[in-house]
C-alpha cells in the first residue's frame, strides 16, 4: 500500500513538472518595428502594453524621411488623439488576446485620421506580428508585418515614452538590464 502511494505521488509530480515546462503563448507586449519593404529601413517602433487584459500599441519612435517636419501631430485625427504628437500616440487600442490572436480593437491611420477595425496574429516564436486593419469585414483590409525588437532597444526610446508608458522602467534599470544581458552573453561565450 505504501509503495502504491509513493508511485502515485511520483506520477503526480511528473505530471505537474511536465505541465509547468509547457510554455504559455508569447505575448504582444514589448517593442516592435515596422520596416519599409522597399528600402529595408525602419519606419517606426511601436510599444505594446497591457492593462486589465486589454492591449494597446503606441508609436514609440518615429524615423523621419527627408523633408518630414519634426514634431508631427495627428492634425487629421477626429477623436481624443486630435493634434496629439505622433510620438507616443496610441495607434492600436482595445485589443484582446485569444491565444496568439488579438482582436476586437482598432487601429488609427495618422495620415488621414481614419480608424479601422484591427486584428493581429503573433507568431508562435513571438518574433513577428501581423497587423491587419480593415473596414467592415477582415476580407477588406491590409496586412503589415512587424518585427520584435530586443530588450536592448529600450535604451533608444525617448524618456517621455518611458515615463508615460513604462513608469517602472528607469534609464538606470535599462542600463542594468543591458549590462546583465552582456555579462550573460560573455559568460556563455567563456563557457564554450
N, C-alpha and C positions, 0 to 999 in steps of 0.2 A: 504494500500500500504506500509506504514511504517513497519508494523508488518511482512509483507512478506519479505521485505528486511532484517529485523533483523533475521528472521528464516533462510533465505538463507545464511546470514553471519555466523550464528551459525553452520549451516550444513557444510559450507566450513571449518570452524575452526576445527570441529570434524574430518573431513576427513584428514586435514593436520596433526592434532595431531596423528591420527591413523597411518598415513604413517610414521611419524617420530619415532614412537615406534617400527616399524618393523625393526629389526636389519639386517644389511648387513651381508653377508657371512664373517666368520672369515678369517684372512689372515695367510699365512705361515710364515710371518716374526717373528723372535724370536729364542729362543733356543730349540733345540730338542736333544733327547737322543736315542741312539740305545743300546738295551740290548741283551746280549748273551742269547739265548733261553735255552741253556744247564746249564749255571752257574747262570743266573739271575743277572749277574753283568754288569755294563755299559761298553760298548766297546768304545764309543766315544760320544762327543757332537758336534752338528752342529748348526751354526748360519746362519739364512736366513736373507738377506737384500733385499731391493727393490731399483731399480734405473730406473726411467722413464718407469715403467711398466714391467720391467724385473727383475726376482728374481734369486738370486744365493745363494748357501749354501756352507759355508766354514767349514773346520774342526776347531772347537773352543776349543776342549780339547781332549787329547789322553790319554787313560788308558793303560799303558804298561803291557804286560804279563811278567811273569818271563822269563828272557833270551832275551827280546827285547832290542835292543840298544836304548839309549836315543837319542834325536835329530835326528830322522829319516828324510830322504829326499825321494823325489819321483825320485829315480835314473832311474826307468823304464819308466818314462813319456817321451812322444815323442813330446810334444808341448811346449808352453811357461812355463809350470809348471816343466819342467825337472830340477832336482836337487834342487827344492824348498823344504823347510822344510814342513813336513806334517802338523804341527801346523799352521793353517792359510791358507792352500792351498784351492783354490776354487775347491770344489769337484763336485758341481752341478752348471751348467751355463745355462743362456738364457731361463729360464722357464717363460711362460706367463700364467696368470690366466684366467680361464674361469669358473667363479663361484668357486666351491670347487675343480675343476680340474686344474692341471697345466701341460702344455705340450709344445712341441717344443724345449725342451732343451736337455742337455746331462749330463751324469754322468761319472766320472773318476773312474776307479778301480786302486788305487795307488799301489796295489801289483804287477800288470803287466803292467801298463801304458795304458791299453786299454780304449777307450772312447766309451760309448754306448748311444743310444737314451734313453731318460728318460721321464717318466710321473709320476705325483704324484696326490694322492687324499687325501684331507683334510677332516676329519670327520666333520659333522655338528656342533659339540660342540667345534671344534678347538683343541682337545686334542691328536688326533692320526693322523699320516701322513703315508700313504702307498706310498713307493717309489719303482718304477719299472724301472729297467734298462733292455734294450732289444736290440737285434741285428736285424735289418730289420723291422719286424713287432712285435707288442706288445705281440703276442702269444708266441714268443720265448724269454722269459725273466724270471726275478726273482723278487719277491716282498720282501721288508723288511718293517717292521712296526716300526716307530719311535714315541716317546712319548714327548709331550711338557713338558719342564721344567718350574718351577715357576720363577717369576721375581727375586726372592731372589738368584737364581743360578748365576746371572751375577757377583756377588761378587767373585765367584770362578774362573772367567776367567783370563787368563794371561793378564797382562797390554798391551802386544803387540797386542793382538786381539782387545781389547777395543780401543786402539789408531788407529789401522788400519781400523777397520770396524764400530766402534761406536764412532767417534771423539767427538760428543756432550756429550757423557756419560763419566763422570769422576768417580774416586773412591769415591769422596765425594758425588756426586749425587746418586750413587748406594746405599751408606750407608744411605743417607737421605731418599730415596725411601723405603728402607728396614725398617727404623725406622717408617716411616709413615704407612706402612703396619702393623707393630707390634702394633703401637698405635691404629690403626683402629680395629685390632683384639681384643685388650684389652678393648676398649670402647664398642665394640659389646658384649663382654662377660659380662661386667659390666651391660649393659642394660638388659641382660637376667635375 
